């Protein structure tokens, strides 16, 4: 495994982050793995040197956080040897009034609930899960800052939104003397590169590290053009249908598989290697429902792409509508 710093912080994280959305409760989504099935993935990630794990309160209505905390404990991991990231906004109560959003009430209460589910007394990276247009950003900023000052949170981050919204957060945090966001968890992969227009340059300029979600485009980039077909997740995940069904997307899947074949590696590895080589990217958040998928992803950190490889992977891209902000 290779490591880098999280944005401009001194925190060292693995170049791959294991996303925990796939683990929790199958009652939430039928493709989600329960604890006994999920534990081996956490164990394999740790064995391979991954020290960075990302979850959220909304994943499996909190069960994902419970799975992560329990697995780390059962595996005998020293809490200080891993970096735990989680998120608030969506909540765990099916959007009951005041149980979701970025109000001070929900941010503070959500953090305490996440700490309990994770079985820890601090969160390394606490992120807002999208932008909340119904709450003044000053209220959210002050609530988040109070969590850092209380020692419950070490660093703060944000997730998909428009660049102007992120800029407003950053500059307002500075104006109020509050703790700044150090990461942006955005939607970024070979099939969706709209973030290169404004968000990525903003984050690079401001020293905010990028930790992209869906780096393999819901698994599309792990396959070949001929074998591209619906998976269990694809049939029940509305994002898949919305985001990756254009002809150009399918052509890029094919091109990625060709580049991978020429290099003697797997398509998932070239797609991740491309993302790892992009400016500002710290650690793509990988997901896996089968252990071979995780093993393939781990090999991506050792794949080197030439300029010609990068050109081949990028040249078929066509602009998309903005997606992933809600």
C-alpha positions in Angstrom: 0.0 0.0 0.0 1.1 3.6 -0.6 0.2 6.5 1.6 -0.2 10.3 1.3 -1.4 13.2 3.5 -5.1 14.1 3.7 -5.1 17.4 1.8 -2.8 19.9 3.6 -3.2 18.2 6.9 -0.5 16.1 8.6 -2.8 13.0 8.7 -1.4 10.0 6.7 -3.9 7.9 4.9 -3.7 5.0 2.5 -4.2 5.8 -1.3 -7.3 3.7 -1.2 -10.2 4.1 1.2 -12.6 1.3 1.9 -16.2 2.5 1.5 -18.6 0.9 3.9 -21.9 1.5 2.1 -21.9 -2.1 0.9 -21.9 -3.4 4.5 -24.7 -3.1 7.1 -28.2 -4.5 6.7 -29.8 -6.1 3.6 -33.1 -4.7 4.8 -31.9 -1.3 3.6 -30.7 -2.5 0.2 -30.7 -6.1 -1.0 -27.1 -5.9 -2.2 -25.8 -4.9 1.3 -23.8 -7.5 3.2 -24.5 -8.3 6.8 -21.8 -8.4 9.5 -20.5 -11.9 9.1 -20.1 -11.4 5.4 -18.6 -7.9 5.8 -16.0 -8.6 8.4 -13.6 -10.4 5.9 -13.5 -7.3 3.8 -12.4 -5.1 6.6 -9.8 -7.8 7.6 -8.5 -8.0 4.0 -8.3 -4.2 3.8 -6.3 -3.9 7.0 -4.0 -6.8 6.0 -3.3 -4.9 2.7 -2.4 -1.7 4.5 -5.6 0.3 4.1 -6.0 2.5 7.2 -8.8 4.7 5.9 -12.5 3.7 6.1 -15.5 5.8 5.1 -19.2 5.3 6.2 -22.2 7.5 6.9 -25.2 7.6 9.3 -27.6 7.1 6.4 -26.0 3.8 5.1 -28.2 1.0 6.3 -29.8 3.5 8.7 -26.8 3.4 10.9 -26.0 -0.3 10.7 -23.0 0.4 8.4 -21.3 2.4 11.2 -22.1 -0.5 13.7 -20.5 -3.0 11.3 -17.3 -1.0 10.9 -16.9 -0.3 14.7 -17.6 -3.9 15.6 -15.3 -5.3 12.9 -12.4 -3.1 14.0 -12.9 -4.1 17.6 -13.3 -7.8 16.9 -10.1 -7.7 14.7 -8.2 -6.2 17.6 -7.4 -3.0 15.8 -5.9 -0.2 17.9 -8.3 2.7 17.3 -5.4 5.1 16.8 -4.0 3.1 13.8 -7.1 3.7 11.6 -8.7 6.8 10.1 -12.5 6.6 10.4 -14.6 8.9 8.3 -18.4 9.2 8.5 -21.1 11.7 7.4 -24.2 13.4 8.6 -27.3 14.9 6.9 -29.4 12.0 5.7 -30.1 10.7 9.2 -31.3 7.2 10.3 -35.0 7.9 10.9 -36.5 8.1 7.4 -36.4 11.9 7.4 -38.5 12.5 10.5 -38.7 16.2 11.3 -35.4 17.6 12.7 -33.7 14.1 12.3 -32.0 15.1 9.1 -30.3 18.1 7.5 -27.5 20.3 8.7 -29.1 22.2 11.5 -27.0 22.6 14.6 -29.5 20.2 16.4 -29.1 17.5 13.9 -25.3 17.9 13.4 -24.6 17.7 17.1 -27.0 14.8 17.8 -25.9 12.9 14.7 -22.3 13.1 15.8 -23.1 11.6 19.2 -25.2 8.9 17.6 -22.4 8.0 15.2 -19.8 7.9 18.0 -22.0 5.4 19.8 -22.6 3.2 16.8 -18.9 3.2 15.9 -17.9 2.4 19.5 -15.4 5.2 19.6 -14.9 8.5 21.4 -13.7 10.5 18.4 -14.2 10.6 14.6 -11.2 11.3 12.4 -13.0 12.9 9.5 -16.6 14.2 9.9 -18.3 15.2 6.7 -21.5 16.9 5.7 -23.3 14.6 3.3 -24.3 17.1 0.6 -25.4 20.7 0.8 -28.5 21.6 2.9 -30.3 24.6 1.3 -32.6 24.9 4.3 -30.0 25.7 6.9 -27.8 28.8 7.0 -24.3 27.7 6.4 -23.1 29.8 9.4 -25.2 27.5 11.7 -23.7 24.4 10.2 -20.2 25.8 10.3 -20.5 26.7 14.0 -21.9 23.4 15.0 -19.1 21.5 13.2 -16.5 23.7 14.7 -17.8 23.0 18.2 -17.4 19.3 17.6 -13.7 19.8 16.8 -13.2 22.0 19.8 -15.0 19.4 22.0 -12.5 16.8 20.8 -15.3 14.6 19.3 -14.0 15.2 15.7 -10.4 15.7 14.4 -11.0 17.0 10.8 -14.0 18.2 8.8 -15.0 17.4 5.2 -17.8 18.0 2.7 -19.3 16.0 -0.2 -20.8 16.6 -3.6 -22.2 20.1 -4.2 -21.6 23.0 -6.6 -18.2 24.7 -6.4 -19.7 28.1 -5.4 -21.3 26.4 -2.4 -18.0 24.8 -1.3 -16.2 28.2 -1.8 -18.9 29.9 0.4 -18.3 27.3 3.1 -14.5 27.7 3.0 -14.5 31.5 3.0 -17.1 31.7 5.7 -15.2 29.3 7.9 -12.2 31.5 7.5 -14.2 34.7 8.2 -15.6 33.1 11.4 -12.3 31.7 12.6 -13.8 28.2 12.4 -12.3 24.8 11.5 -12.0 24.4 7.7 -13.1 21.5 5.5 -10.0 19.6 4.5 -11.6 17.1 2.1 -14.2 17.0 -0.7 -15.9 13.6 -1.3 -17.2 14.2 -4.9 -18.5 12.2 -7.8 -15.5 11.6 -10.1 -14.4 8.8 -12.4 -13.7 8.1 -16.1 -17.4 8.2 -16.9 -18.1 11.4 -15.0 -15.5 14.2 -15.1 -17.6 17.3 -14.7 -15.8 18.0 -11.4 -12.7 18.9 -13.5 -14.4 22.1 -14.5 -14.7 23.9 -11.2 -14.8 21.8 -8.0 -11.4 20.1 -8.5 -9.5 23.3 -9.4 -11.1 25.0 -6.3 -10.0 22.2 -4.0 -6.5 22.1 -5.4 -6.2 25.8 -5.0 -7.5 25.7 -1.4 -5.5 22.6 -0.4 -8.6 20.5 0.0 -8.0 16.8 -0.7 -10.3 14.9 -3.1 -11.6 11.5 -2.0 -13.9 10.6 -4.9 -16.9 8.3 -4.5 -18.0 5.7 -7.1 -14.5 5.6 -8.7 -15.5 2.6 -10.7 -18.8 4.1 -11.8 -20.9 1.6 -9.8 -18.8 -1.3 -11.2 -19.1 -0.4 -14.9 -15.4 0.4 -15.1 -14.5 -3.0 -13.7 -16.0 -4.8 -16.7 -15.6 -5.0 -20.5 -18.0 -3.6 -23.1 -19.1 -7.1 -24.0 -19.9 -8.2 -20.5 -21.5 -5.0 -19.4 -24.8 -6.0 -17.8 -27.1 -5.3 -14.9 -26.0 -6.5 -11.5 -28.0 -7.0 -8.4 -27.0 -3.5 -7.2 -27.6 -2.0 -10.6 -31.2 -3.2 -10.6 -32.0 -1.6 -7.2 -29.6 1.4 -7.2 -31.3 4.3 -8.9 -28.0 6.1 -9.3 -26.7 3.5 -11.7 -29.5 4.0 -14.2 -29.4 7.8 -13.9 -25.6 8.2 -14.2 -24.1 5.7 -16.6 -26.3 4.7 -19.5 -25.1 6.8 -22.4 -23.5 5.4 -25.5 -20.3 7.3 -24.9 -20.1 5.8 -21.4 -20.2 2.3 -22.8 -17.5 3.2 -25.3 -15.3 4.4 -22.5 -15.9 1.1 -20.6 -14.6 -0.6 -23.7 -11.6 1.6 -24.1 -10.7 1.2 -20.5 -10.8 -2.6 -20.9 -8.6 -2.3 -24.0 -6.0 -0.3 -22.1 -6.1 -2.7 -19.3 -5.6 -5.7 -21.6 -2.6 -4.0 -23.2 -1.0 -3.5 -19.8 -1.9 -7.0 -18.6 -4.0 -5.8 -15.7 -7.7 -5.7 -14.9 -10.1 -2.9 -16.1 -10.8 -1.9 -12.4 -7.1 -1.3 -12.0 -6.6 1.0 -14.9 -9.7 3.0 -14.0 -8.4 3.5 -10.4 -4.9 4.1 -11.6 -6.2 6.9 -13.8 -8.0 8.5 -10.8 -5.0 8.1 -8.5 -2.9 10.0 -11.0 -5.3 13.0 -11.2 -4.3 16.3 -9.5 -5.6 16.7 -6.0 -6.9 13.1 -5.6 -5.9 11.6 -2.2 -7.8 8.3 -2.0 -10.7 7.0 -4.1 -13.4 5.4 -2.0 -13.7 1.8 -3.2 -16.5 -0.5 -2.6 -16.5 -4.3 -2.9 -19.2 -7.0 -2.5 -16.8 -9.8 -3.4 -13.3 -10.3 -2.1 -11.7 -10.6 -5.6 -13.1 -7.1 -6.3 -11.2 -5.8 -3.3 -8.0 -7.7 -4.3 -8.2 -6.2 -7.8 -8.6 -2.7 -6.5 -5.6 -3.1 -4.2 -3.4 -3.8 -7.2 -4.3 -0.4 -8.7 -1.8 1.4 -6.6 1.1 -0.3 -8.5 -0.2 0.4 -12.0 1.5 3.1 -13.9 -0.1 4.7 -16.9 1.8 6.4 -19.8 0.7 9.7 -21.4 -0.7 7.7 -24.3 -2.7 5.5 -21.9 -4.2 8.5 -20.2 -5.0 10.1 -23.6 -6.7 6.9 -24.7 -8.8 6.8 -21.6 -9.8 10.4 -21.7 -10.4 11.2 -25.4 -13.9 9.6 -25.7 -15.4 11.6 -22.8 -18.5 13.7 -23.5 -20.0 16.3 -21.1 -22.7 15.1 -18.7 -25.4 16.9 -16.8 -24.4 17.6 -13.3 -25.3 14.6 -11.2 -24.7 13.3 -7.7 -25.4 16.5 -5.7 -28.5 15.1 -4.0 
